[in-house]
Amino acid sequence: MNIGLRQLVPAVFLMTLFASSVMAGPGDQEAAIRAANEWLLLVDAGQFSESWKHSSSVFRETVPAGMWQESLVVVREPLGKLISRKVVFSRYTDSFPGAPDRRYVIIQYEAQYEGNKSAIETVTPLYDDGEWRVSGYFVRQRPAVPTPQVPMVGSGQAAD
């Protein structure tokens, strides 16, 4: 079978277009971060049931809604109100330990909560039914850093 250049160029173009739609790029990470940020707004507002509904199908099949709500009450409520949050790390991967091979983005946030509480939040969206949805959430509270006690100069105490 003899394939002419006119037939080959469109075929190569379509294969390239298909491959680029499957491969992950910076746009995937940005879209996953946007989805994670929107999902975190639900969690921050205490809308734990809604956050479960907006999670990935894999998450909903693995974690019952009641268990999810109870877990968030235990983990999030002691932290108090969110003051600030910023992305400190994100990485795309096609595999995740203990999970099916799919398209994931692992995102770590540094978060500050009221009362000078600080935490690292790890949110893992996966590409699920044509959109990015959160498939995992983990919070690790950082130990409080004690304020150093500095002696005041000229406090009237005699030096030894």
ZADO-1210 file (C-alpha; in nm, 4 decimals, padded with zeros to 6 digits):
<atoms>
<atom x="00.0000" y="00.0000" z="00.0000" code="MET" pos="1"/>
<atom x="00.1467" y="00.3310" z="-00.1047" code="ASN" pos="2"/>
<atom x="00.0639" y="00.6255" z="00.1249" code="ILE" pos="3"/>
<atom x="00.1156" y="00.9684" z="-00.0263" code="GLY" pos="4"/>
<atom x="00.2497" y="01.2721" z="00.1563" code="LEU" pos="5"/>
<atom x="-00.0960" y="01.4328" z="00.1434" code="ARG" pos="6"/>
<atom x="-00.2371" y="01.1434" z="00.3465" code="GLN" pos="7"/>
<atom x="00.0592" y="01.1120" z="00.5816" code="LEU" pos="8"/>
<atom x="00.0717" y="01.4748" z="00.7003" code="VAL" pos="9"/>
<atom x="-00.2889" y="01.4835" z="00.8297" code="PRO" pos="10"/>
<atom x="-00.2402" y="01.1434" z="00.9958" code="ALA" pos="11"/>
<atom x="00.0753" y="01.2608" z="01.1747" code="VAL" pos="12"/>
<atom x="-00.1008" y="01.5842" z="01.2739" code="PHE" pos="13"/>
<atom x="-00.3948" y="01.3935" z="01.4246" code="LEU" pos="14"/>
<atom x="-00.1623" y="01.1543" z="01.6109" code="MET" pos="15"/>
<atom x="00.0326" y="01.4509" z="01.7522" code="THR" pos="16"/>
<atom x="-00.2884" y="01.6274" z="01.8502" code="LEU" pos="17"/>
<atom x="-00.4169" y="01.3139" z="02.0260" code="PHE" pos="18"/>
<atom x="-00.0857" y="01.2536" z="02.2054" code="ALA" pos="19"/>
<atom x="-00.0672" y="01.6128" z="02.3274" code="SER" pos="20"/>
<atom x="-00.4205" y="01.5933" z="02.4663" code="SER" pos="21"/>
<atom x="-00.3274" y="01.2856" z="02.6702" code="VAL" pos="22"/>
<atom x="00.0127" y="01.4070" z="02.7916" code="MET" pos="23"/>
<atom x="00.0282" y="01.6354" z="03.0911" code="ALA" pos="24"/>
<atom x="00.1604" y="01.9838" z="03.0644" code="GLY" pos="25"/>
<atom x="00.1740" y="02.3010" z="03.2698" code="PRO" pos="26"/>
<atom x="-00.1937" y="02.3598" z="03.1902" code="GLY" pos="27"/>
<atom x="-00.2830" y="02.0338" z="03.3639" code="ASP" pos="28"/>
<atom x="-00.1076" y="02.1400" z="03.6816" code="GLN" pos="29"/>
<atom x="-00.2693" y="02.4832" z="03.6716" code="GLU" pos="30"/>
<atom x="-00.6145" y="02.3306" z="03.6185" code="ALA" pos="31"/>
<atom x="-00.5564" y="02.0805" z="03.9000" code="ALA" pos="32"/>
<atom x="-00.4445" y="02.3599" z="04.1354" code="ILE" pos="33"/>
<atom x="-00.7550" y="02.5649" z="04.0473" code="ARG" pos="34"/>
<atom x="-00.9751" y="02.2620" z="04.1196" code="ALA" pos="35"/>
<atom x="-00.7953" y="02.1984" z="04.4492" code="ALA" pos="36"/>
<atom x="-00.8320" y="02.5644" z="04.5514" code="ASN" pos="37"/>
<atom x="-01.2060" y="02.5581" z="04.4787" code="GLU" pos="38"/>
<atom x="-01.2427" y="02.2334" z="04.6737" code="TRP" pos="39"/>
<atom x="-01.0456" y="02.3761" z="04.9678" code="LEU" pos="40"/>
<atom x="-01.2877" y="02.6702" z="04.9831" code="LEU" pos="41"/>
<atom x="-01.5628" y="02.4199" z="05.0656" code="LEU" pos="42"/>
<atom x="-01.3505" y="02.2621" z="05.3391" code="VAL" pos="43"/>
<atom x="-01.2516" y="02.6046" z="05.4775" code="ASP" pos="44"/>
<atom x="-01.6200" y="02.7032" z="05.4946" code="ALA" pos="45"/>
<atom x="-01.6999" y="02.3868" z="05.6925" code="GLY" pos="46"/>
<atom x="-01.9006" y="02.2458" z="05.4007" code="GLN" pos="47"/>
<atom x="-01.7580" y="01.8982" z="05.4528" code="PHE" pos="48"/>
<atom x="-02.0502" y="01.7164" z="05.2915" code="SER" pos="49"/>
<atom x="-02.0196" y="01.9331" z="04.9787" code="GLU" pos="50"/>
<atom x="-01.6436" y="01.8721" z="04.9640" code="SER" pos="51"/>
<atom x="-01.7134" y="01.4967" z="04.9634" code="TRP" pos="52"/>
<atom x="-01.9685" y="01.5373" z="04.6813" code="LYS" pos="53"/>
<atom x="-01.7133" y="01.7334" z="04.4748" code="HIS" pos="54"/>
<atom x="-01.4339" y="01.4788" z="04.5314" code="SER" pos="55"/>
<atom x="-01.3254" y="01.2211" z="04.2741" code="SER" pos="56"/>
<atom x="-01.5288" y="00.9058" z="04.2172" code="SER" pos="57"/>
<atom x="-01.2345" y="00.7008" z="04.3494" code="VAL" pos="58"/>
<atom x="-01.2424" y="00.9026" z="04.6730" code="PHE" pos="59"/>
<atom x="-01.6207" y="00.8714" z="04.7130" code="ARG" pos="60"/>
<atom x="-01.6043" y="00.4941" z="04.6523" code="GLU" pos="61"/>
<atom x="-01.3293" y="00.4554" z="04.9134" code="THR" pos="62"/>
<atom x="-01.4335" y="00.6976" z="05.1890" code="VAL" pos="63"/>
<atom x="-01.7963" y="00.7013" z="05.3108" code="PRO" pos="64"/>
<atom x="-01.9450" y="01.0518" z="05.3436" code="ALA" pos="65"/>
<atom x="-02.0043" y="01.0190" z="05.7198" code="GLY" pos="66"/>
<atom x="-01.6485" y="00.9070" z="05.7846" code="MET" pos="67"/>
<atom x="-01.5176" y="01.1991" z="05.5768" code="TRP" pos="68"/>
<atom x="-01.7200" y="01.4528" z="05.7733" code="GLN" pos="69"/>
<atom x="-01.6114" y="01.3067" z="06.1088" code="GLU" pos="70"/>
<atom x="-01.2464" y="01.3079" z="06.0008" code="SER" pos="71"/>
<atom x="-01.2570" y="01.6710" z="05.8956" code="LEU" pos="72"/>
<atom x="-01.4196" y="01.7763" z="06.2216" code="VAL" pos="73"/>
<atom x="-01.1326" y="01.6107" z="06.4121" code="VAL" pos="74"/>
<atom x="-00.8563" y="01.7437" z="06.1848" code="VAL" pos="75"/>
<atom x="-00.9704" y="02.0890" z="06.0732" code="ARG" pos="76"/>
<atom x="-01.1770" y="02.2363" z="06.3531" code="GLU" pos="77"/>
<atom x="-00.8895" y="02.2470" z="06.6073" code="PRO" pos="78"/>
<atom x="-00.6866" y="02.4554" z="06.3607" code="LEU" pos="79"/>
<atom x="-00.9443" y="02.7339" z="06.3607" code="GLY" pos="80"/>
<atom x="-00.9993" y="02.9906" z="06.0888" code="LYS" pos="81"/>
<atom x="-00.7669" y="02.9931" z="05.7873" code="LEU" pos="82"/>
<atom x="-00.5558" y="03.3089" z="05.7658" code="ILE" pos="83"/>
<atom x="-00.3502" y="03.2334" z="05.4533" code="SER" pos="84"/>
<atom x="-00.2498" y="02.9512" z="05.2214" code="ARG" pos="85"/>
<atom x="00.0036" y="02.9278" z="04.9403" code="LYS" pos="86"/>
<atom x="00.1208" y="02.6542" z="04.7057" code="VAL" pos="87"/>
<atom x="00.4776" y="02.5505" z="04.7880" code="VAL" pos="88"/>
<atom x="00.5031" y="02.2414" z="04.5650" code="PHE" pos="89"/>
<atom x="00.3163" y="02.0706" z="04.2826" code="SER" pos="90"/>
<atom x="00.4042" y="01.7765" z="04.0614" code="ARG" pos="91"/>
<atom x="00.2240" y="01.5748" z="03.7962" code="TYR" pos="92"/>
<atom x="00.2404" y="01.1939" z="03.8087" code="THR" pos="93"/>
<atom x="00.0732" y="00.9000" z="03.6352" code="ASP" pos="94"/>
<atom x="00.0921" y="00.6760" z="03.9401" code="SER" pos="95"/>
<atom x="00.0330" y="00.7095" z="04.3100" code="PHE" pos="96"/>
<atom x="00.1088" y="00.4450" z="04.5774" code="PRO" pos="97"/>
<atom x="-00.1968" y="00.2389" z="04.6628" code="GLY" pos="98"/>
<atom x="-00.4107" y="00.4019" z="04.3935" code="ALA" pos="99"/>
<atom x="-00.4996" y="00.3130" z="04.0343" code="PRO" pos="100"/>
<atom x="-00.2685" y="00.4458" z="03.7609" code="ASP" pos="101"/>
<atom x="-00.4338" y="00.7697" z="03.6511" code="ARG" pos="102"/>
<atom x="-00.3407" y="01.1356" z="03.6041" code="ARG" pos="103"/>
<atom x="-00.2614" y="01.2997" z="03.9405" code="TYR" pos="104"/>
<atom x="-00.1160" y="01.6269" z="04.0593" code="VAL" pos="105"/>
<atom x="00.0319" y="01.6327" z="04.4083" code="ILE" pos="106"/>
<atom x="00.0018" y="01.9790" z="04.5613" code="ILE" pos="107"/>
<atom x="00.1446" y="02.0958" z="04.8917" code="GLN" pos="108"/>
<atom x="00.0264" y="02.4135" z="05.0565" code="TYR" pos="109"/>
<atom x="00.1700" y="02.6032" z="05.3485" code="GLU" pos="110"/>
<atom x="-00.1246" y="02.7236" z="05.5558" code="ALA" pos="111"/>
<atom x="-00.1528" y="02.9628" z="05.8490" code="GLN" pos="112"/>
<atom x="-00.4450" y="02.9381" z="06.0871" code="TYR" pos="113"/>
<atom x="-00.5615" y="03.1616" z="06.3706" code="GLU" pos="114"/>
<atom x="-00.3659" y="03.1366" z="06.6928" code="GLY" pos="115"/>
<atom x="-00.0358" y="03.1180" z="06.5006" code="ASN" pos="116"/>
<atom x="-00.1030" y="02.7575" z="06.3981" code="LYS" pos="117"/>
<atom x="00.0739" y="02.6422" z="06.0854" code="SER" pos="118"/>
<atom x="00.0199" y="02.3322" z="05.8731" code="ALA" pos="119"/>
<atom x="00.1265" y="02.1631" z="05.5534" code="ILE" pos="120"/>
<atom x="-00.1740" y="02.0498" z="05.3511" code="GLU" pos="121"/>
<atom x="-00.1298" y="01.7938" z="05.0749" code="THR" pos="122"/>
<atom x="-00.4109" y="01.7834" z="04.8201" code="VAL" pos="123"/>
<atom x="-00.4072" y="01.5304" z="04.5356" code="THR" pos="124"/>
<atom x="-00.6451" y="01.5964" z="04.2484" code="PRO" pos="125"/>
<atom x="-00.6878" y="01.3319" z="03.9794" code="LEU" pos="126"/>
<atom x="-00.8304" y="01.3666" z="03.6313" code="TYR" pos="127"/>
<atom x="-01.1717" y="01.2038" z="03.6683" code="ASP" pos="128"/>
<atom x="-01.4480" y="01.1990" z="03.4060" code="ASP" pos="129"/>
<atom x="-01.3021" y="01.4915" z="03.2114" code="GLY" pos="130"/>
<atom x="-01.2197" y="01.7188" z="03.5039" code="GLU" pos="131"/>
<atom x="-00.9788" y="01.7504" z="03.7947" code="TRP" pos="132"/>
<atom x="-01.1271" y="01.6348" z="04.1262" code="ARG" pos="133"/>
<atom x="-00.9630" y="01.5890" z="04.4652" code="VAL" pos="134"/>
<atom x="-00.8790" y="01.2278" z="04.5466" code="SER" pos="135"/>
<atom x="-00.6806" y="01.2825" z="04.8657" code="GLY" pos="136"/>
<atom x="-00.6289" y="01.5337" z="05.1451" code="TYR" pos="137"/>
<atom x="-00.3764" y="01.5215" z="05.4278" code="PHE" pos="138"/>
<atom x="-00.2989" y="01.7844" z="05.6928" code="VAL" pos="139"/>
<atom x="00.0169" y="01.7851" z="05.9011" code="ARG" pos="140"/>
<atom x="00.0211" y="02.0506" z="06.1692" code="GLN" pos="141"/>
<atom x="00.3611" y="02.2031" z="06.2240" code="ARG" pos="142"/>
<atom x="00.4782" y="02.2341" z="06.5826" code="PRO" pos="143"/>
<atom x="00.4538" y="02.5863" z="06.7172" code="ALA" pos="144"/>
<atom x="00.7817" y="02.7711" z="06.7169" code="VAL" pos="145"/>
<atom x="00.8382" y="02.9164" z="07.0632" code="PRO" pos="146"/>
<atom x="00.9048" y="03.2870" z="07.0829" code="THR" pos="147"/>
<atom x="01.2608" y="03.3345" z="07.2127" code="PRO" pos="148"/>
<atom x="01.2882" y="03.5128" z="07.5430" code="GLN" pos="149"/>
<atom x="01.5374" y="03.7950" z="07.4991" code="VAL" pos="150"/>
<atom x="01.6556" y="03.9734" z="07.8114" code="PRO" pos="151"/>
<atom x="01.5934" y="04.3445" z="07.7969" code="MET" pos="152"/>
<atom x="01.8998" y="04.5666" z="07.7985" code="VAL" pos="153"/>
<atom x="01.8945" y="04.8273" z="08.0714" code="GLY" pos="154"/>
<atom x="01.6359" y="04.6456" z="08.2764" code="SER" pos="155"/>
<atom x="01.7993" y="04.7649" z="08.5938" code="GLY" pos="156"/>
<atom x="01.9459" y="04.4251" z="08.6793" code="GLN" pos="157"/>
<atom x="02.3138" y="04.4196" z="08.7667" code="ALA" pos="158"/>
<atom x="02.5372" y="04.2095" z="08.5440" code="ALA" pos="159"/>
<atom x="02.7444" y="03.9375" z="08.7101" code="ASP" pos="160"/>
</atoms>
